[in-house]
Amino acid sequence: KVLILDFGSQYTQLIARRVRELNIYCEIHPFNKIPTEIDSYNAVVLSGSPVSVRSEDALHPDLSLIRGKKPILAVCYGAQYLAHFSGGEVAESNTREYGRAKLAYIKEGEDFFENIHEDSQVWMSHSDTIKKLPENGVLLASTHDVQNAAYKIEGEDIYAIQFHPEVYHTTDGHQLLHNFLVKIAKVKQDWTPSAFVEETVEDLKNKLGDDKVVLGLSGGVDSSVAAMLLHRAIGKNLYCIFVNNGLLRKNEFEDVLHQYADMGLNVKGVDASARFLDALAGKSDPEEKRKIIGRVFIEVFDDEAHLIKNVKWLAQGTIYPDVIESVSATGGPSATIKSHHNVGGLPDFMKLKVVEPLKALFKDEVRRVGTSMNMDSHLLGRHPFPGPGLAIRILGDLTPEKVRILQEVDAIFINNLRSWNLYDKVWQAGAMLLPVNSVGVMGDERTYEKCVALRAVESTDGMTADWVNLPYEFLQKTSNEIINKVKGVNRVVYDISSKPPATIEWE
Ligand code: XMP
């Protein structure tokens, strides 16, 4: 397995994803928390960083823990760090070193650059430049503008590059990581979805024995795949609870419940719509609405969990980005990342042990694991949907009538995306009910009705997103259909804001 030390770069997760794409398991740890059991790793990658090695805030990893022990690939900050503090020199760059560049020189006969040729495009993103290589440094590659774009340290298994192999614009990035990890560090490529399923099911069996486990299903990908893994391991001892908070999509509760039953899961549907809507009545502040939903969910879930005799474990569909975001927010160097709601979200009074079988996976890997267990591609390909559901898409206070209107609008939008084959091209889509009435005319009558906004975005992780350029004809047809069929709506707009500065949801 591979250890990635995070120096706070926005690309750290991308490095991990690229390593996993090579079927190699990896973990991200903050640069200042190098794991003590270093022997269990086969190679180390040092990430980039937003800070400069020359600044007072420079991050100082204790490299003595890994240097000379494991092959190291130092990317960007790592490359500069090694140069700056091991006898080389780093200075502010006076030429542009952002964006695309081409390799102009590659040293011959190096495994590190095997199958990579001059003119290969690389992605640069830094304002400092390596003026002088560190002690025993050997130049491996240059671009037209950057002399020391890649080097190795003679006599040690250390490779350093100024550009970013993890970014898709570095066209041979995959090859370069392959060269370093497989050819040089000899890491095994045995991280496959079916191997993961086998291992995890075995581990779960050992860990859980005959214990009973309760799991909250949401209809989403993560909780569903977690449930399938547990189901394979412990069968009927897995008790799934699927709560209808009255804020789901149209018919979603019934549809998903059927689907789960077809998968053989032992699942109980709990319709708590009235309880949620009562608690939310008259509340219009977004954060207050979120808190109420979170609280009522825990109450409902806890009531249900108490009905199961002798339950010992709570299973959750937590995935790797949820875990590392939290590590970064508390102990790591990355400043911009928000902590996630499902980590540590266990209320004290539930007193259950937690089991999280997907804790080591990224979203796309969760999907691959689901596929390898023959789960329905429809279910695995579902767009993300927020826990508070339609509550944060109905701006202002909620009423059952508003929920009904938005469910109808949303269903038309989503069904049309599917029938136009656009659903899988969009990362997330939904409709917002605006707290605005506007004047319209239908037949000869003046109307004064609701306005809805449609939103469709592309993204990889929800942290940044851009609106999708849906075909005019699609928008035209969808808008017509909504206004004709959904009573109470006379105007449809399309949201063309990116995140940042907007967010995906409106509340
Ligand atoms: P924003 O609106 O912050 O959304 O750009 C980013 C992603 O997070 C989802 N989201 C939530 N998910 N509870 C959730 O479980 C929430 O309170 C919540 N708020 C936003 C949103 O749907 C998008 O995928």
Boltz pocket constraint, residues with backbone or C-beta under 6 A from the ligand:
constraints:
  - pocket:
      binder: B
      contacts: [[A, 290], [A, 341], [A, 384], [A, 385], [A, 386], [A, 387], [A, 388], [A, 428], [A, 461], [A, 462], [A, 463], [A, 499], [A, 502], [A, 503], [A, 504], [A, 505], [A, 506], [A, 507]]
      max_distance: 6.0
